[in-house]
Amino acid sequence: MKEFNTSGPNLPDRHYTLVREQYLQQGMNFVQKERYFTIWAPRQTGKSTYFRQLAERLQREGYEVAQVNFENYHSQAESSFLNRLSYSLKKYWDIDFSGLAISDVFQAIESLKSDRRFVLIIDEVEGINPAYFGTFLHTIRNAYHSRHEHPLKSVILVGVSNIVGVVSDNASPFNISENLSIGYFTEAECNELLAMHEQESGQLFSPKVKEKIYDITAGQPGLVNGFANQLVTRHPSDKLLTYDQYLAVEHWYINIAIDKNVANIINKAKQFRPIVERLLFTEAKIPFDIDRESIKILHTNGILREDEQHQAAFWVPLYQKRLYKAFYPYTNGESDRIVAEIVGSQYLTETGKLNFDNLISHFKIYVKRRGFGVFREKTGETDEYGNPLYYSIPEAAMIYAFETYIQAVLIALEGKSYREAQVGSGRSDLIINIKNDECLIETKIFYSENAFHKGKQQIAYYCQQLGLEKGIYLVFMPEHLLSVHQDNIFESIEVIGNITVYTYLVPYEQEDPHYRVKRKKKK
């Protein structure tokens, strides 16, 4: 029986494999028009599977396709690079280019008088040593201009970054190339892949499981295969894979799984932590501008995409949830301090339900006493006046402060919580359970009056989707804006649809980024 592939290119005789006809036809058209072009997509999006399928189709049409991978050549000597290149060309074309310089290899190709048709696919092109990368690209460009006179009809550069940008930085504009961007699976493609297993094995994914796999992965091929693989290997004898089984896999991915691709996502996000945290914790709109270095890198690594309003948005919900967790300040010791001070009975009603008013009231007292600074990660450096510098933004600290507080309360009350996984952005939404009484908590930073009221409708919708009867809508609001919006923004208990929404405002003093307390320098 075939398997869902979780590593490397798909092998159609072993793995469930989609044939993405629209991309194959586009690639065929480029080659038939003798175009040199680039293919880019973040890791685990099916690039290798795609260009192998393209190579097979081209070979059926009489093209001779050579493939070479330069993933680990960033610091390799030019001689090592040339050995690898000449070995691959000899293997696929049966022509010996050994002993030649980069420019001489392509000059030799240009001098060939033959009716053969060559295609060269360079995978992991960013891995080539910058010392000779520019020379390599220039020689390809020279070959392109005379392609009607020699056999090298197409060169395809493949990588995880947008190669056009990489090429432009290294070889003056590489303006001969088209770009083919491999998209994530559509929902229909995701279902088609899952259906291959259903038809072969007779084991079915419930409709809700199919829906949630697509939602949490955004159709990212590696993750789609990963979720499916976890489900079928954990429950090989079950005829129907259920929603509860899916939630267990999602919990594993969010909290337990050690994944190389996720680690790369987190490391890249940490390089641009302020912009990532603004998207995680605020309602701020950040225009998607590919000329902005942070946007370009976060996009090419699969973290951000452009949404329908041309704003930057998280691409894959699972990565968004992992980033939220990755930035959480687990080591500040504040949780133990809060737990020691909590008297659990204060937070329960006479019927044993959670007393929302008391919970938020005590949290506000805690905030006034402790502030949010302890939840901001310090860089260990100071500014010119001796004030500490932080990695994290103030808004992140507010959200983390409440989450730490509510977790401490849950410990005292022997309750539990889980990250809202089924609906919404999952930014800071929690479902809490105390004695089997559940409610959704959504925590936001005040952005605008319109966003505030829209948030109420959202939490009511989320509760309906989850089958919950009530939700807490907690909004952090700058103190000076309370009086400005007092007629339209206030704490309340409202029934929206059939959902009871408890709205609470947590005032805070807004930090002035231009203000610094000047301290005397120590002698």
N, C-alpha and C positions, 0 to 999 in steps of 0.2 A: 504493500500500500504506500502511496506517496505521502509526503510530509509537508507541513508548512515550514518554509525555509527561514531561518533566523540568522544566518551568517553567510556572507559571500554571495556570488551570483547564483541565480537559480539554475538547476540542472533539470530540464523538463522531464527526463525519465525518472527523476527521484522526487521532484518538488511540484506542488501545485503552482502553475505558472500562467499568468495572464499574457495574452498577446494583445498589445496595445496598438491596434491597427493604425490609429490616426497618427501616432508618432513614427511608426515604421514607414508609413507612406510619405511623411514629411522628410524623413531622412533619405529615403530612396530618391525623392524629387531633387534634393540638394546634390546628391552624388550624380544623378543622371544629367544634371545641368553643369556638372564639373565644378561644383562649389567646394571651397574649403570652409569648414564651419566648426562651431564649438557646441559642446553639450555640457550643461552644468545643472547641478541640483545638490542639495545637502546630502550627507551620508544616509544610507539605508533608504534611498528613494527609488532604487531599481535601475540606476544608470548602467551598471555592468550587465545586468540581465538584458537591458534594452539594446546596447550596442552589440552584444553577442547575437541577439536575434537579427539585428540589422545586418551583421556580417554574414550570417547564414543566408539571408535573402539575397544579398548582393552576390554571394558566390554562386547561387542558383542562376543569377543573371549573367554570369561569366566574369565577374570582377574577382581579382585576387587580393584578398584582404589580409594585411599584416597587422598584428596587435602587439603593443609593447607597453608595459607598466613601469612608471618611474616614481613610484610612491616613496621610496627611501633614498633618493638621489640628491637631496638638498645640499649635502656636504660632500658628495662624491666627486672625485677628480674627473676631468673631462675624458680621460682615457677609459675610465670605468663606464661612463655614460656611452661612449662610442662602442665599447665592446658589447654592451647590452643591445644597443640599436642594431649593430651589424649582425649580431647573432639572430635577432628576430627577423630581419630582412632576409637573411640566408634561409631561415627556417620556412618562411612563408612564400618567398619569391624565388628561392634557389639562385640568388645572386650574391656574390661575396664582395662586401664593401669594407672588409677589415683593413686596418692600417691607414684609413683615410681620415682627414679632419672633417669637422661638421659640414663646412661649406663644400668640401670636396665630395662628400657623400651625395648631397643633393645635386651638385653639378654633374656627377656621374649618372644620376637618375635622369637628369635633363638631357644628357647626351645619348640616352638609349633610343634607338630607332626601332620601334616595335609596335605591333597592333594589340599588345597585351594592355589590360586596364588594371592599374594598381590603386588600392585604397589603403591609406595608412591611418590606424587608430592609435593615438597616444593617450593612455589612461593616466590619471593622477599627474597631469601636466604641471601643476603647481609644485610638485616635488622636485623638479629639475633645479639644479644649482644655479642661483642667480648669476654666478660668474660667467656662465656661457649660455644662459637662457635666452638673452637678447640675440646672440649670434644664431642660435637655433631657430628662433622665430623669423629673423631676417632671411635666412636661407629658405624657409618654407614660403615666405612671401615672394621671393624671387622665382621659386618653382611655380607658384600659382600663376604668375604673369605669362608663363610660356607653357601652360598645361595642355594647350591644344596640340603641342608639338612633341610631347613625351608621354610615357605611360602613367605617370602619377596624376590621376584624375581628381582625387579628393584626399585631403588630410582632415581628420576629425580629432579635435583636441577635447579631452574629457576631464572634468574636475569637479571639486566640491564648491569652489568659488565661481563667481561669474567671470569666466575666462576673459571676456572682452576687457574687463577692467584690469585684470592681471597683465594681459598682453599689452594694453596701452601703456602701462607703467614701464614696460621693459623693452619695447621694440618700436618706439614711435607708434603712431596709431596702426594697429594691425587691421587695417580697414578693408581687408579682402574677405573677411569672414562673416557668415551668417551665424545666428545663435539659436539653438534649439533647447528650450527649457523643458525638462521632464517634470510634469506636474504630479502631485500626489494622486492616489486613487480617488475617483469619484465614488459616491455612495453606491452607485450601480456596479462599479468595478469591484468594490469591496464585497458586495453581496455575491457577485459572480465568483470571486475567489473562494469564499466560504462554501458556496454551492458545489464547488468541485469536490470538496471533502464529503459533503452530504451525499452526493450521488455515488461516490466510490465506496463509502463506508456504511451508509445508512444512518449514521449519527447526525442529528439535527441540532442546529443552533436555534434557540427560540427567537422569534422576531425582535423582542426587546434586546436580546443580547447582540444581535446584528446591529441594531440601531446604536447601542451604546459603544460598541467597538469602533464604529465609524466616528461617533461624537468625540470620544476621548482621544483618538489618534489623529483626527482630521484627515484620515485616509493616508497617513504616512505609511508607505508600504512595509518598512521594517517592523513598525509597531503593530500594524494589522496582523502580519504573520506571527509576531510575538504573542499577542493576546490569544489568537486562535490556537497556536501551538501549546500554550500553557493550559488552555481549557481541555483540549483533546488528550494531552498526555496525563493530566491530573485525573481525568474521568473517562478512561478508555472504554469502559463497558456501559456507560450511560447512553441511553437512546436519545435523550434530549438534554442539551446543555442549558442550564437555567440561569436566571438573573442573579440569584444568590451566589452561584458558582462564579459568575462574571465578577461580582463585587469582590470576591475573595482574590481574584487575579488582579483586579485594579488596586486593591490594598497592597498586594505584593509589589506591584510596579511602583507605587507611590512611596512606600515605606521601607521596603526590604531589598528590592532588586539592585544588584550592582551591575551597572550597564555602562560600557565604554562610551556609547553615544551620549547618554545622559550626562556623564562626567564631562564630556567635551562641551555640552550645552551650558552647564553650570560654570565651567571655567571661562568660557567666552562671555557669559553674562556678567561675571564678576569684574571683567575689564571695564564694563560700562554700567556699573551698579546703579548710579543715580537715575539714569533714564529707564532702566528695567524696573526699579522700585517705583518710579512715578507711574508707570503703566500697571504695576501690581496693586498699588495702594491708593491711587488718586483717580479722579475723574478727568484729569488733564488730557487734552488732545495734543498729540505730537504729530505734526505732518510727516508723512512718509517721503523722505527726500534721500534718494540713493547717493547723492553727492556728499551727504553728511557721513563722515567716517563711521560713527557709531551705528547708524542705521544700516549702512552697507555691510558691515561685518556681522551684525546681529541677523540681518536678512540672509546673507549667504551661508550662514551656519544653521539656518532653519529655525531661528528663534522668533523673528518678527516677519510680518507680511504687511502688505497694503490692504486696508479694508475698503468697503464700498464707498466710504466718505474720504478716501485717500489719506487716511490717518494710519499711524503705526499701530499694529495690534499683534497680540501673541498668535503664533501660527498653530501650535499644537497644544491643546488643553493639558495634556499630561505633563509636558515640559513646564507649563505655567505653574502647575501644582508643585512640581519638584523644585522649582526656583523659589517659590514661597517658603517651602520647608528649608531649603539650603541657606537662606538668609536669616533664619530664626535664631535669636541669641540664646541658645540653650545653656550656656556656661556662666551666666551672670549671677546665679544663685538666688534670684528674686523669687522664684517659685517656692522655695523652701521657706523664705521669710513670710510670704503670704499665707501659706498653709498653716504655719504656727500661730498666726493671728486670727484665723477664721473660727467662729463659733457656728457650726453647721445649722443649728436650729433656727438661726436668724434668717436663713434663706428659704425657709419652708412655710407654707400656709398651714392652717389648722388641718387641712385635708391631706397634707403631705406633698402638695404640689410646689413647684418652684415659685417663690415670691419674687417676681420680676422687679417690682418697685424697690424692695430692699436690696436686691442684688446690684442694681444700677446705682442706688444711693450710696452704698458702701464703696462701690468702685470709684465714684466721683470723689469721695473722701480720700481714698487711697491715692488718686491722681494728684489731688492738691498737696498731699503730704510728700509723695515720692517723685512726682513728675514723670517724664518720659525718658530722661537722659540715660538711665541705666539700661534701656533697651536699644540704645544706639551703639553700634560697634565702632570703637575708636581705632584710629590708624596707628596710635602710638606717637604721633607727631603733634605739634602745636603750631598755631599761627604766630605772627610777629609779636602778639601781645600775651602769649602764653596760654591762649584758649585751646582746648583740645580739638583736633580735627577728626571727622567721622567718615566712615565709609558710607553709612546709611543715611537716608533722608529722615527728617522729623516725622513725616506721615507714617513711615513704616514702623517707627517706634510706638506710635499710638495704637496701631492695630495689634502689634505684638504684645503691648501692655495689657490690653483687654483679653487677648487669648490666654496669656499667662494667668491672669486673674481668674478667668472662668474655669480653666483647667484645675486651679487650686481649689476652687469651690466644689468642683466635681469630685475631687479626691476626698474632700471632707464629707460629702453627701453620698459617697460610693456610687456616683453616677458615671456615665461614660459619654464620649463624643466621637464623632467621625467627620472627616472633611466632607463637605457637601460634594458628592461625586457625580450625581446624575444630571443636574441641570445647572444652568447659569455658568458664570465664568470660573467659579471655584476659587476666586481670589482670596476671600477671607470668610467664606460662609461655612458655618458649622451646624451640624445637627447634634443637639444634646439630648441625652436620655437619662431621666431620673425616675427610677421605679416604673419603667416602661411608659413614662409620659414624655413624649418627644416634642421638640419645637426647633425651628430653624432660626439661627442668629445670623444676620447679615450686618457687617460692620463697614462703614464708609466714612470717608472724609468729605465734608461739605465742599461742593464745587459751585453749585448755582441753585437758585430756587427751583428752576425747572427740573434739574437732575434730582433734587431732594424729593419732589413729589413723584417723579417717575420711579424712584427707588421703592416707594411704597407699593406701587403697582407690581413691580418686579418681584418683591418678596412674597406678595399674595399669590402671584402666578407660580413661583417656585414651590410654595407650600401646597398648592393644588396639585401640582405635578407629582409631588412626593407623598400625597395623601395625608398631610399634616393639617391640624386645625388652627395653629397659631404660629406667629413668628415675631421675633424681636428685631427691630430696625434701629440700630445704634449708629448715631451720626456724630462725629467729632466736628465741632464748629468753633471758629475763632470767636473769642469773647466779644470783640468789638462789633461783630456782625449780628449778635443776638438782638440788640435793640433795633438795628436797621431792618431786620426781617420779622420783628415780633408779631406782626399782624397775620403773617402767612406761614410762619415756620415755628412750631411749638410742639411740646410733648403731647402725646395723645394715645387713646385706645380707640381704634376704628375697626369696623367690620367691612372688609373689602371682598365682595363676592360672598363667600361663606367662610372667609378666613379672618381671624382676629389678629390685627397687626398692632403691636405695642411699639410706639415710637419714642425714643429717648435721645436727648441732646447732651453731649459731653463738651462743655466749654473748655477752651484752652487758650493760652497766650501765644499768639502767632510769633514765631521767631523772625526777627529782621535779619536777613542774611548780610546786610551791610553794617550791622551793629556789632562791635566787639568791645568787651570790657578790657580796658587797658590796665595791665598789671605791671607792678614794679619789677624790674629785672633783678634777680638775685645777684649780689656782689660775689 
